[in-house]
Amino acid sequence: MTERVATTPGLFPLPDQAKQQLSDLKGHQKHDLISGAESAQIASAYEEYRGEVIGQQQSTGLDRIVEGQLRWDDMLAHPLTTHDNVNPDGIVRYYDNNNFYRDPVVEGDLTFSGDVAGELEAAAELLGEDDSLQATLPGPYSLMDLATDDHYGDEGDFFEAIADFLGGEVEAFPDHETLFLLEPSLVENPPDEDTQNQLAEAVDTVASQTDADVVVHTYFGALDEKTYAHLMDADVEALGFDLVAGDRDQTLSNITEFGTKDAAALGIADGQNTLVESPETLEERVDWFNDQIPVQEFDRLYLTTNTEPFYLPVNKHREKLAAIAAAANNTDTEEEVTA
């Protein structure tokens, strides 16, 4: 029987009260964004709201609890924009939407940072005995795609350095049950042939540093055939599929042609749209996916929003989490879903 796991990709929207408080504490200019050296007052505020979003996940009934990544002003680029040898220069559009991030220009060796490990250690202290921590990181290709190299000089060397950097960060993580590597750039800006040939090795460089189950979650559409085939060579537990945006027929074609892993992550709730899907609608999407590939029974299905949900109003985000939990059979009351 397939286990259903209710989870999220992380990168939560800031609680409403936090937006004004942190704006006042941090300032309103580009240089006021998180650098990894924030004041004790700012750190205390994030600590308070970290507890709030973890408590919400616990009460909702999610099977995996994420730290929330509320500090990630630069979304997936955060692990670089807080690095000592990276200059967050300029403002760049985050994929094809109305969000922007600081362009991380790598100007020196990508040595160990520990910034994300520190966040996860703080999150772990807030978990109960029955809670399971899930870590979130950008995948190596997406992080490279969102950065600018002004140091390594060769794209292949830069890709390898990014993977080594992420692997070193993962090695310092506290105990965690699952690691989600977010790889939207594989869809939005597919790698060329040379980079495709490095893809599985780069993912393995990161995944090999943890005993947790690793999910490479892709979204904003479907992968092209060649990218999917190379990603299948990575030694991870599951690949993630966006069942909301893009060409689902292409996703099914990839699975039919090249197979898939014994587990999968299904992006069944829209992380960018305020319309809250019912648990029944989410279950129908899971059933539709299973019906398309009847020859395979998955060991585990991770049910999640298709994208990171920081785009959403907080109240809509909470409702979507409750619906995902209900679809995974963790909650079954109408009150919990619509609260």
VEXGU-515677 format. One record per atom (N, C-alpha, C): residue in three letters; x, y, z. Coordinates in steps of 0.02 Angstrom, whole numbers, plus 50000, padded with zeros to 5 digits. Example, Ala and Ser with C-alpha at 12.3 -4.5 7.8 and 13.67 -1.06 7.14 Angstrom:
2
ALA506604971650390ALA506154977550390ALA506604983550390SER506424988850354SER506844994750357SER506455000250394
! end
This chain:
339
MET500424994050000MET500005000050000MET500445006250000THR500255011049960THR500645017249954THR500545021750014GLU501095023850044GLU501065028650100GLU500985035650071ARG500535039450100ARG500455046450080ARG500755050950134VAL501175055550113VAL501515060050159VAL501325067250142ALA501015070650189ALA500825077650180ALA501415082150198THR501615086350150THR502205090550161THR502155096850119THR502695100750118THR502735106850078THR503445107650053PRO503565111850003PRO504245113249981PRO504605118350025GLY504255121250075GLY504555126550116GLY504465133350083LEU504865138350105LEU504815145250082LEU504115147950092PHE503915148450155PHE503245150650173PHE503175158150166PRO502555160550157PRO502435167750161PRO502525170250232LEU502775176250239LEU502865179250306LEU502175180450337PRO502095178750401PRO501485180650436PRO501365188150430ASP500735190150428ASP500565197150415ASP500895201950465GLN500885200250528GLN501185204550578GLN501935205150568ALA502245199750544ALA502965199750535ALA503185204550480LYS502775205450429LYS502965209650372LYS503125216750395GLN502685219650434GLN502795226550456GLN503355226950507GLN503355222250555GLN503865222450607GLN504565221650577LEU504655216950533LEU505315215750504LEU505515221250455SER505025224050421SER505175229750377SER505445235650418ASP505135236850475ASP505365242350518ASP506055240950547LEU506185234650565LEU506825232750595LEU507395232750544LYS507245230450483LYS507765229350433LYS507895235350389GLY507385239450379GLY507445244850331GLY507115242950266HIS507185247250216HIS506795246450154HIS507225246550092GLN507885246250099GLN508325246450042GLN508625239550027LYS508915238849968LYS509205232449949LYS509725230049999HIS510135234650024HIS510675232650069HIS510415230950139ASP509755231850149ASP509455230050214ASP509205222850216LEU509225219350160LEU508995212450158LEU509475207950196ILE509245201950212ILE509625197250253ILE510305195750222SER510825196350263SER511515195050240SER511845189450278GLY511505186850330GLY511815181950373GLY512125184950435ALA512105191550440ALA512395195050498ALA511885199850528GLU511255197650532GLU510735202050558GLU510815203250633SER510505208550657SER510565210350728SER510195205350771ALA510325205550836ALA509995201150883ALA509245202350884GLN509045208650874GLN508335210250874GLN507975207150814ILE508305207550756ILE508015204450696ILE508005196850703ALA508545194050728ALA508575186750738ALA508025184450786SER507895188350837SER507365186650885SER506675186650853ALA506565191450809ALA505925191750774ALA505825185650730TYR506335183850692TYR506275177850651TYR506175171650693GLU506495171350751GLU506405165650795GLU505675165050817GLU505375170650834GLU504675170650854GLU504225167950798TYR504325170450738TYR503885168450683TYR504055161450657ARG504665159250667ARG504835152350651ARG504405147750695GLY504355149350759GLY503935145350803GLY503205145350782GLU502975151150757GLU502285151650736GLU502145147050676VAL502565147150625VAL502425143150565VAL502525135650580ILE502975133950625ILE503055126950643ILE502445124550682GLY502195128750727GLY501585126950764GLY500995125950718GLN500935130050666GLN500385129250618GLN500435122650582GLN501035120650562GLN501115114250528GLN500935108450574GLN501145108950636GLN500985103650684GLN500245102950694SER499895108550703SER499175108350715SER498785106250653THR499065107550595THR498735105550532THR498785098150519GLY499295094950546GLY499375087750537GLY499835085750480LEU500315090150462LEU500795088250411LEU501255082850436ASP501465078450391ASP501915072950410ASP502645075150412ARG502805080450377ARG503485083250377ARG503435090650396ILE503865092750440ILE503865099750463ILE504475103250435VAL504375108850401VAL504925112850374VAL505055118850419GLU505655121650414GLU505835127450453GLU505445133650429GLY505265133850366GLY504865139250339GLY505245144150295GLN505905144650306GLN506335149050265GLN506075156250262LEU505835158750319LEU505585165650320LEU506135170750309ARG506765169050324ARG507325173550315ARG507545174150242TRP507295169850199TRP507555169450131TRP507285175150088ASP507545181050099ASP507325186850058ASP507435185649984ASP507945181749967ASP508125180549896ASP507885173849871MET507375171049903MET507085164749884MET507635159349876LEU507655155849821LEU508125150249815LEU508855152449814ALA508985158749800ALA509685161049798ALA509965162149868HIS509555161649920HIS509765163349988HIS510435160150010PRO510545153749999PRO511175150950023PRO511805154249995LEU511735157549937LEU512305161249910LEU512305168549932THR511735171749935THR511725178849952THR511935180250024THR511965174950065THR512215175750134THR512935173350141HIS513265171650086HIS513945168950088HIS514465174650086ASP515005173750123ASP515515179050128ASP515855180550062ASN515915175650017ASN516265176549954ASN515795177949896VAL515195180149912VAL514695181549860VAL514445188749870ASN514415192449815ASN514175199249816ASN513465199349787PRO512955200549829PRO512275200949803PRO512165207449766ASP512295207349702ASP512345213449661ASP511745213949615GLY511405219549616GLY510855220649569GLY510225217049590ILE509685218549555ILE509035215449566ILE508825211949503VAL508615205649509VAL508455201449451VAL507765198449461ARG507385197749407ARG506725194749411ARG506785187349427TYR506385185049474TYR506375177949494TYR505925174049447TYR506235170549400TYR505865166949348TYR505375171749313ASP504825169249291ASP504365173349251ASP503785175649294ASN503945179449348ASN503415182049391ASN503605188949417ASN503225191449463ASN503335198349486ASN503745198649550ASN504125193449565ASN504575193449622ASN505295194749598PHE505695197649641PHE506385199349623PHE506855197049679TYR507475195849661TYR507985193849709TYR508635197249691ARG509105197349739ARG509765200149725ARG510185195149687ASP510485197149634ASP510905192849593ASP511545191049632PRO511635184749651PRO512245182849688PRO512835181949641VAL513325186349645VAL513925185949604VAL514465182549645VAL514665176749623VAL515175172849660VAL515855175649642GLU516205178249694GLU516855181549683GLU517435177849716GLY517295172249749GLY517825168349782GLY517595161249793ASP518015157149823ASP517845150149834ASP517215149549876LEU516795144749858LEU516185143449895LEU516345138749954THR516605141750006THR516775138050066THR516145136850108PHE516225133050162PHE515665131350205PHE515365137550237SER514695137750239SER514345143350269SER514005141550335GLY513565136550333GLY513205134450393GLY512575138350408ASP512395143050364ASP511815147250377ASP511175143150381VAL511055138750332VAL510445134750331VAL510455129650387ALA511025126850403ALA511075122050458ALA510865125350524GLY511055131650533GLY510855135250593GLY510105136050598GLU509785137550542GLU509055138050542GLU508735131350561LEU508985125950532LEU508695119450546LEU508805117150617GLU509375118950646GLU509485117350716GLU508985120950761ALA508845127250744ALA508355130950783ALA507655127850774ALA507495125550714ALA506845122350701ALA506785115850739ALA507325111950739ALA507315105350772ALA507155105950846GLU507375111350877GLU507245112350948GLU506515113550964LEU506125115250912LEU505415116750922LEU504965110750907LEU505255105250884LEU504855099550864LEU504705094950923GLY504135091550918GLY503955086550967GLY504255079850950GLU504175075050995GLU504475068450985GLU504225065050922ASP503605066350904ASP503305062850846ASP503375066750781ASP503685072650784ASP503765076650723ASP504365074450683SER504325075250617SER504875073650572SER505085079950534LEU505725081650540LEU505985087750508LEU506135086450434GLN505945091250394GLN506125091150323GLN506555097250306ALA507115096050275ALA507565101450254ALA507395103450182THR507515109850167THR507405112550100THR508035116050076LEU508235114750015LEU508785118149983LEU508635119049908PRO508925124049876PRO508915124049803PRO509315118149777GLY509105115149723GLY509515110149691GLY510125113449659PRO510645109549645PRO511265112549620PRO511185116149553TYR510765113449509TYR510695116849444TYR510335123449452SER509785123449490SER509405129749498SER509825135049533LEU510215133049583LEU510625138049617LEU511145140949570MET511445136649529MET511925139149479MET511575143849430ASP510975141949408ASP510615145949359ASP510425152749386LEU510305153249450LEU510105159549481LEU510695163849503ALA511305161449491ALA511905164949513ALA512315167249452THR512815171449467THR513295173749416THR513995171849440ASP514375168749395ASP515055166649412ASP515555171949391ASP515915174549441ASP516455179249427ASP517105176749459HIS517155170049464HIS517735167249499HIS517995160849466TYR517555156049453TYR517785149449429TYR517945149549355GLY517595153549315GLY517775154549246GLY517555149349196ASP517305143749220ASP517075138349175ASP516425135749203GLU515915135049161GLU515255133049185GLU515265126249218GLY515635121549189GLY515675114949219GLY515995115149289ASP516535119049296ASP516855119749361ASP516395123349410PHE516025128249386PHE515565131949430PHE515005127249454PHE514735123149410PHE514215118449428PHE514475113549481GLU515065111149472GLU515365106549521GLU515465110049588ALA515685116349586ALA515805120049648ALA515145121249685ILE514615122849649ILE513955123749680ILE513735117349714ALA513815111749679ALA513615105249708ALA514025103649770ASP514675104749767ASP515105103449825ASP514895107949884PHE514755114249869PHE514535118849921PHE513905116349955LEU513405114549916LEU512775112249945LEU512875105749984GLY513295101349958GLY513435095149994GLY513745096550062GLY514195101350065GLY514505103150128GLY514005105950178GLU513525109850152GLU513005112550196GLU512565106950223VAL512375102250181VAL511945096650202VAL512295092450255GLU512935091550248GLU513305087450296GLU513245090250367ALA513145096750374ALA513095099950440ALA512385100250466PHE511885097850428PHE511195098250450PHE511075093750511PRO510635095850556PRO510415091250609PRO510005085550578ASP509835080550619ASP509455074850594ASP508815077250560HIS508685074550502HIS508085076250464HIS507845070050427GLU507195069750418GLU506885063850386GLU506905064250310THR506835070350284THR506775071350212THR507145077650192LEU507435077650133LEU507755083550104LEU507435084850036PHE507125090650028PHE506855092749964PHE507375097249929LEU507585095249870LEU508005099449827LEU507555102449773LEU507485109049774LEU507015112349729LEU507365114149664GLU507095111749608GLU507425112549543GLU506965115349489PRO506685121249499PRO506255124149447PRO506635126049383SER507285127549390SER507665129649330SER507735124049279LEU507675117749301LEU507705112249253LEU507125112649204VAL506575115749225VAL506005116849181VAL506055123549145GLU506195128849183GLU506185135649157GLU506775137149110ASN507345134349124ASN507945135649084ASN508345129249079PRO508115124349039PRO508415117749038PRO509165117949023PRO509545113549054PRO510275113449043PRO510455111248973ASP511035113648950ASP511285111348885ASP511575104348893GLU511805101448838GLU512015094448839GLU512595093248887ASP513085097748888ASP513655096748933ASP513425096849006THR512985101449023THR512745101949092THR512295096049109GLN511895093749061GLN511485087849072GLN511915081949092ASN512495081249061ASN512945075749076ASN513225076049147GLN513215082049178GLN513445082849246GLN512895082549297LEU512265082449273LEU511705083549318LEU511645078349372ALA511645071949354ALA511555066649404ALA512115066749455GLU512725067749432GLU513295067949478GLU513235073749526ALA513005079549501ALA512935085349545ALA512405084149598VAL511845081249578VAL511315079749627VAL511575074649678ASP511935069549655ASP512205064549700ASP512705067449749THR513085072449727THR513565075749772THR513215078649832VAL512615081349821VAL512225084249876VAL511875078649916ALA511535074249880ALA511125069149913ALA511535064249954SER512155063049934SER512565058149968SER512775060350038GLN512665066650054GLN512885069350119GLN512355068650173THR511805065250157THR511275064250207THR511025057050203ASP510795054450260ASP510465048050262ASP509715048750253ALA509475054850247ALA508765056150238ALA508535054250168ASP507885053750160ASP507595052750093ASP507635059250054VAL507905059049994VAL508005065049954VAL507505065249897VAL507165070949891VAL506675072149838VAL506925077949795VAL506995076849730VAL507155082249683VAL506495084649655HIS506275090449678HIS505605092949661HIS505655098049604THR505325096549548THR505325101049491THR504635104049483TYR504605110149456TYR503955113349449TYR503995119049398PHE503425122349388PHE503295127249334PHE503175123749268GLY503035117249269GLY502915113649208GLY503245106749208ALA503345104049148ALA503635097349140ALA504345097849114LEU504755092849131LEU505435092449106LEU505445090049033ASP505935092348995ASP506025089348928ASP506325082348936GLU506275078448883GLU506475071348887GLU507195070248908LYS507655073948878LYS508365072848892LYS508545074648964THR508265080248987THR508405082249056THR508125077049104TYR507515074649091TYR507215069649134TYR507625063249135ALA507855061049077ALA508245054849073ALA508885055449114HIS509215061149110HIS509825061949150HIS509675062449224LEU509125065749242LEU508945066349313LEU508775059549342MET508495055149302MET508335048449326MET508955044449348ASP509535046549324ASP510155043049343ASP510385045049413ALA510085050249442ALA510285052349509ALA510035047349561ASP510435046249613ASP510275041449665ASP509875044949720VAL509235046149706VAL508785049349754VAL508165045149762GLU507775046449815GLU507185042449827GLU506625044149779ALA506545050649764ALA505955052649726ALA506095058749683LEU505715059249628LEU505685065349588LEU505005068549600GLY504985075249594GLY504365078849603GLY504065080949537PHE503405080549532PHE503045082149470PHE502515087449483ASP502495092449441ASP502015097849445ASP501375095649409LEU500845094249448LEU500215092149418LEU499725097849409VAL499955104049422VAL499515109849415VAL499695113949353ALA500335115649346ALA500555119849290ALA500885115549236GLY500865118149175GLY501255114949123GLY500905108949091ASP501295104949056ASP501055099549013ASP501095092949051ARG500525090749079ARG500525084449116ARG500635078549069ASP500425079349007ASP500535073848959ASP501275072748948GLN501675078048948GLN502405077248941GLN502695073649001THR502445075249061THR502675071749121THR502515064249116LEU501915062549095LEU501735055549087LEU502155052149034SER502305055748980SER502725052948927SER503415051448953ASN503695055948993ASN504355054749022ASN504365048549066ILE503845047849107ILE503805042049152ILE503735035649113THR503315035749061THR503215029849020THR503855027848984GLU504215032748959GLU504815031448920GLU505415029448963PHE505505032849019PHE506125031949058PHE506005029149128GLY505375027949146GLY505235025449213GLY505275031049264THR505215029349327THR505285034149380THR505515030549443LYS505575034049498LYS505825031149560LYS505255027449596ASP505425024049650ASP504925020349688ASP504475024949728ALA504665031149735ALA504245036149768ALA504205042249723ALA503715046549736ALA503635052649695ALA503345058149739ALA503505064349722ALA503185070149752ALA502695073049701LEU502085074249723LEU501575076749677LEU501365083749698GLY501495088549654GLY501265095449666GLY500535095949647ILE500095095049696ILE499375094549682ILE498985100849699ALA499275105249740ALA498945111549758ALA499335117249727ASP498985122349702ASP499305127849666ASP499635132549716GLY500305132949714GLY500665137149760GLY500675144449741GLN500365146249684GLN500365153149661GLN499665156149654ASN499145152149664ASN498465154449653ASN498085154149719THR497715159549734THR497365159949798THR496755155349803LEU496525152549747LEU495965147949749LEU496175141749790VAL495785140349842VAL495945134649886VAL495575128549861GLU495955123549840GLU495655117349816GLU495395113249874SER494855109749864SER494575105349916SER495015099149922PRO494985095849980PRO495345089349985PRO495135084449932GLU494495084549914GLU494245079949863GLU494575081249796THR494655087749778THR494995089449715THR495715087049716LEU496055087949772LEU496745085749778LEU496795078149773GLU496335074649805GLU496325067349800GLU496205065149728GLU495785068749692GLU495655066949622GLU496295067649580ARG496705072649595ARG497335073449559ARG497815067749574VAL497825065649636VAL498245059849653VAL497995053649617ASP497335052549619ASP497045046749586ASP497175046949511TRP497115052849481TRP497245053549410TRP497955051349394PHE498435053649433PHE499135051849422PHE499225044249427ASN498955041249478ASN499025034049487ASN498695030149430ASP498125032749406ASP497765029249352ASP498155029349287GLN498575034449276GLN498945035049213GLN499525030149209ILE499755027749267ILE500325023049268ILE500155017049311PRO499655013149289PRO499405007649331PRO499905002049342VAL500445001849302VAL500924996449309VAL501384997549369GLN501375003449398GLN501825004949454GLN501435006849516GLU501615003549571GLU501345005649636GLU501915008849675PHE501825015049694PHE502355018649729PHE502375016649803ASP502985016549829ASP503065015349901ASP502795021249941ARG502895027249914ARG502715033249951ARG502555038849901LEU502045042749917LEU501885048749879LEU501905054749927TYR502335059549911TYR502345065849948TYR501845070549916LEU501365072849954LEU500855077449928LEU501025084549951THR501035089149904THR501295095749919THR500995100949871THR501125107349885THR501005112449834THR501485111349777ASN501295113549717ASN501745112449661ASN502365116849665THR502285123049688THR502845127749694THR502945129549767GLU503485133249781GLU503545136149847GLU502955140949857PRO502665141449918PRO502035145049927PRO502115152249951PHE502715155149948PHE502795161849975PHE502385167149938TYR502125165249878TYR501705169849839TYR501025171049872LEU500805166649916LEU500115166449940LEU499995170950001PRO499385173550009PRO499195176450073PRO499225171050127VAL499385173050188VAL499485168150242VAL498855163950254ASN498275167050254ASN497665163250268ASN497525158050214LYS497655159750151LYS497545154950097LYS498065149250101HIS498665151050119HIS499185145950127HIS498985140950180ARG498745143350237ARG498545138750290ARG497985134150268GLU497505136850230GLU496955132650206GLU497205127350158LYS497695129150116LYS497965124250069LYS498335118650106LEU498705120450159LEU499055115350198LEU498555110550229ALA498005113250256ALA497495109050287ALA497185104350235ALA497075106850174ALA496785102650122ALA497265097150101ILE497905098650098ILE498405093550081ILE498425088250136ALA498415090450198ALA498425085650253ALA497805081150251ALA497225084050235ALA496625080050230ALA496665075150173ALA496945077250116ALA497015072850059ALA497475066950073ALA497935068050120ALA498395062650140ALA498095058550197ASN497465059950213ASN497095056150264ASN497375057250334ASN497655063150345ASN497885064850413ASN497345068550452THR496915072050417THR496345075350449THR495745073950406ASP495155073950437ASP494565072450398ASP493965076550419THR494075082050454THR493505086150475THR493465092350432GLU492865094250415GLU492755100250374GLU493015106450410GLU492955106450477GLU493165112350515GLU493915113550507GLU494315108250508GLU495035109050503GLU495235111450434VAL494875109450383VAL495045111150315VAL494885118450300THR494335120950328THR494105127550309THR494285132950360ALA494605131050414ALA494765136050466ALA495235141350441
! end
